[in-house]
Amino acid sequence: MKCVICRNGETLPGTTTVTLERAEATIVIKAVPALICENCGEEYISEETSVSLLKQAERYAMDGVHFHVQHYFAA
């Protein structure tokens, strides 16, 4: 797909790191599948992946975790 930010680059499959913060909790999830613009580096994460990320982060926040780093896994 064409990048909506720079309007010049095409997006290619890759991975990214996502950091989610909520109150006192910081959750870092590595190797998240994304489409990445070859021109400007803008990252696009699918709705399905976003839902999975939020569920994982919510689980850690509810457990009282303040900081956590992990690799992505499809929920």
C-alpha positions in Angstrom: 0.0 0.0 0.0 1.1 3.6 -0.5 2.2 5.4 2.7 -0.4 7.9 3.8 2.2 10.0 5.6 4.9 10.7 3.0 2.7 9.6 0.0 5.8 8.5 -1.8 6.9 5.1 -0.4 5.3 1.7 -0.5 4.9 -0.3 2.7 6.7 -3.6 3.1 6.2 -6.4 5.7 8.5 -6.1 8.6 8.5 -5.9 12.4 8.6 -3.1 14.9 8.7 -2.5 18.7 5.6 -1.1 20.4 5.7 0.6 23.8 2.4 0.9 25.7 2.0 3.0 28.8 -0.8 3.1 31.2 -0.7 4.8 34.6 2.4 3.2 36.2 2.8 0.4 33.8 5.1 0.4 30.7 4.9 -2.6 28.4 7.4 -3.1 25.6 6.6 -5.6 22.9 9.2 -6.5 20.3 9.0 -8.1 16.9 5.5 -6.9 16.3 4.4 -7.6 12.6 3.8 -4.4 10.7 3.9 -2.7 7.3 6.7 -0.2 7.2 7.2 2.5 4.6 10.3 2.1 2.6 10.7 5.8 2.3 9.9 7.5 5.6 9.7 4.5 8.0 6.1 5.0 9.1 4.8 1.8 10.7 1.3 0.4 10.2 -0.1 -2.3 12.5 -3.2 -4.2 11.6 -6.3 -4.0 13.7 -6.1 -7.6 14.6 -2.5 -7.2 15.9 -3.5 -4.0 17.8 -6.2 -5.8 19.6 -3.8 -8.6 20.5 -1.2 -6.1 21.8 -3.8 -4.3 23.9 -5.0 -7.6 25.5 -1.5 -8.6 26.3 -0.7 -5.2 27.9 -3.9 -5.2 29.8 -3.1 -8.5 31.3 0.2 -7.3 32.6 -1.2 -4.0 33.9 -4.0 -5.9 35.8 -1.3 -8.1 37.4 0.4 -5.0 38.8 3.5 -5.2 36.5 5.3 -1.8 36.3 7.7 -2.7 33.5 7.8 -5.6 31.1 9.6 -6.5 27.8 8.6 -9.4 25.6 8.4 -10.6 22.1 5.1 -10.5 20.3 2.9 -13.6 20.2 -0.5 -13.8 18.5 -3.2 -14.2 21.1 
